[in-house]
């Protein structure tokens, strides 16, 4: 018997998706699909839809079965059309095998190695990033408590090491310790956006301190990833780290435009399921679950006496004579994949790449999906 797994799908909660987003069925979409172990809702929707982020419009209630929220590996899904000609996926009750219940409920949880969950997205891949990555403005860093020293008088990356903090802390509470990373600059405006910080250790407060009497608080380090230096920032674990159990995916507004400014891997090229930072945040109406298209302008071309050449290969003179920023032609901007936002700050946001036809790069544009 298949192991029972939890996976809840809130079909009725997705009326927020714009009616302007029309479902486009893939030309080679099958009429029948058999659910396989390891499938995700995103994977299955990608088989049928050109825009898999519109999956809530494809999955409908099937009145012929007792609980329309349940599917299982081995079930048969039929692509049908309603009375308005709109496509919908339903489970075929005549072909589906009787088995234990599986509820659709994408949420971060510990996964059993034999668990065959049918999920929206592989959240076990997202979880490490949403637990540890953080971003602060310069003003926020100034207000944070920081490490002033240790019980041994030197830098260390060992466990059970005591460090002292210049603020009162809550006894027994767990804290994360971050080192300041590189300042993030918006490549479009050259505006300083803030600092990406790296987790170096976690620990718990064993003394609250009393800063009215200039007595620092004490943290015993339980897990050290890197060397702990004086000046490292101290933040309560999970502060600003609360996330919905279900990411409601929706496309951003047609007028939206931003760019990729950093990869968590610090690489210049990155692919599927890598995490990147965008130069758009709350002040640009970005929200958790926003799906965006990754786009790149095709290389410019100039006409020379010996024929067309790419701008980067042409002479300075030819580039100066070009009409469109070093190109004689308005070259098209091509889509190369999609990403989904999972964490939003005031001026930036974090996103995970869902699909790429070719590696994405720093300064690639992000726009509304087509």
C-alpha positions, 0 to 999 in steps of 0.5 A, spaced: 500 500 500 502 506 498 504 511 504 499 516 506 502 523 504 499 530 506 499 535 500 493 540 500 490 544 494 486 550 495 483 550 488 478 556 490 483 561 493 485 563 486 480 567 484 486 573 484 489 570 478 487 575 472 481 573 467 486 577 462 491 571 463 488 566 458 490 559 458 494 556 452 494 549 451 500 546 448 500 543 441 502 537 443 498 536 450 496 529 451 488 528 452 490 523 457 496 523 463 498 518 468 500 521 474 507 518 476 511 518 482 515 524 483 511 528 479 509 535 481 503 539 480 508 544 476 511 538 472 504 536 470 501 543 468 507 544 464 505 538 460 499 541 458 500 549 459 504 554 455 504 558 462 504 553 468 503 558 473 496 558 471 495 551 473 489 553 478 485 554 472 486 548 469 485 543 475 478 543 477 473 539 481 471 533 479 464 531 481 464 524 479 469 522 485 467 523 492 473 527 494 476 532 488 482 534 492 485 527 491 490 524 486 495 519 487 501 516 483 498 511 477 491 516 477 489 517 470 488 525 468 483 527 462 484 533 459 477 535 457 473 542 455 467 545 459 461 548 456 464 554 455 470 551 451 475 552 457 480 546 458 480 543 465 484 536 468 479 531 471 481 525 474 478 519 471 474 515 476 473 509 472 481 508 471 483 510 478 485 505 483 483 505 490 488 507 495 490 511 501 488 518 501 493 523 499 491 530 500 495 536 496 498 541 501 505 544 499 508 546 505 515 546 508 516 539 512 521 534 513 520 529 507 520 521 508 525 518 503 519 513 501 514 519 500 511 520 493 508 527 494 504 530 488 507 537 490 506 544 487 513 545 487 519 541 490 519 546 496 525 541 499 529 545 494 527 552 496 527 550 504 535 551 505 535 558 502 529 561 505 531 559 512 538 562 512 539 567 506 538 574 509 538 582 506 539 588 510 539 595 509 545 599 511 540 603 517 537 596 519 545 593 520 546 599 524 540 598 529 542 590 530 546 587 536 553 585 534 558 580 537 564 584 541 568 578 543 569 571 546 571 568 552 577 566 549 579 572 546 580 570 539 576 568 532 573 561 532 569 557 528 568 551 533 562 549 537 560 551 544 564 557 543 562 563 547 561 570 544 559 576 547 553 581 544 552 589 546 545 588 547 540 585 552 538 578 549 532 573 551 534 568 555 535 561 552 532 564 545 536 561 539 540 567 535 543 567 528 550 570 527 551 573 520 557 576 517 556 582 512 557 581 505 558 585 499 554 591 498 548 590 493 548 596 488 542 597 483 545 596 476 540 601 473 540 607 478 547 605 481 543 606 488 546 602 494 540 597 496 543 594 502 547 588 504 547 581 503 549 577 509 552 570 510 550 566 516 556 564 520 553 560 526 547 559 530 547 559 538 542 560 544 543 566 549 545 563 556 546 570 559 541 576 558 546 581 559 545 588 562 547 594 558 544 599 563 550 596 567 554 595 560 554 588 561 554 584 555 549 578 553 552 571 552 551 566 547 553 559 546 555 557 539 551 550 537 553 550 530 558 554 527 559 554 519 565 559 518 569 563 523 566 568 528 569 575 528 567 581 532 562 585 529 558 580 526 551 581 527 546 577 531 539 576 529 533 572 532 532 565 528 526 566 524 525 573 525 523 575 518 523 568 516 515 566 516 512 564 510 506 561 507 505 553 507 502 554 500 505 559 495 500 562 490 503 563 484 501 569 479 504 573 473 506 580 475 503 586 472 504 587 464 508 594 466 513 590 471 520 590 469 526 589 473 533 585 473 537 580 476 542 583 480 545 577 484 546 569 485 546 566 491 551 562 488 555 568 486 556 565 479 555 569 473 551 564 470 545 560 473 540 555 472 534 551 474 532 551 482 538 556 483 536 562 487 537 569 485 536 577 487 532 582 484 532 589 484 525 590 485 521 589 492 515 592 496 516 599 493 515 596 486 509 592 489 512 585 488 509 580 492 511 572 494 508 568 489 510 572 483 512 569 477 516 573 472 519 571 465 527 572 464 529 575 458 535 578 455 536 583 449 539 579 443 546 582 441 547 588 437 549 588 430 552 594 426 553 594 418 560 595 416 564 596 409 565 588 410 558 586 412 554 586 418 558 585 425 556 584 432 557 590 436 562 588 440 566 586 434 565 592 430 570 598 430 569 604 435 567 608 429 562 603 427 559 603 434 558 611 434 555 611 428 549 606 430 542 609 431 540 604 437 546 604 443 551 601 439 546 597 434 544 599 427 537 595 429 532 594 434 534 587 436 529 583 440 529 581 447 528 573 448 525 569 453 529 564 456 525 562 462 521 563 468 522 564 476 518 565 482 519 570 488 519 567 495 521 573 499 520 580 499 524 586 502 523 593 501 527 594 495 529 587 493 526 580 493 529 573 492 526 568 487 528 561 485 528 559 477 523 555 475 525 553 468 531 556 463 532 554 456 539 557 457 543 559 463 541 566 466 546 571 467 546 577 472 543 583 469 538 579 465 531 583 465 525 580 469 518 582 466 511 579 466 510 572 462 508 572 455 
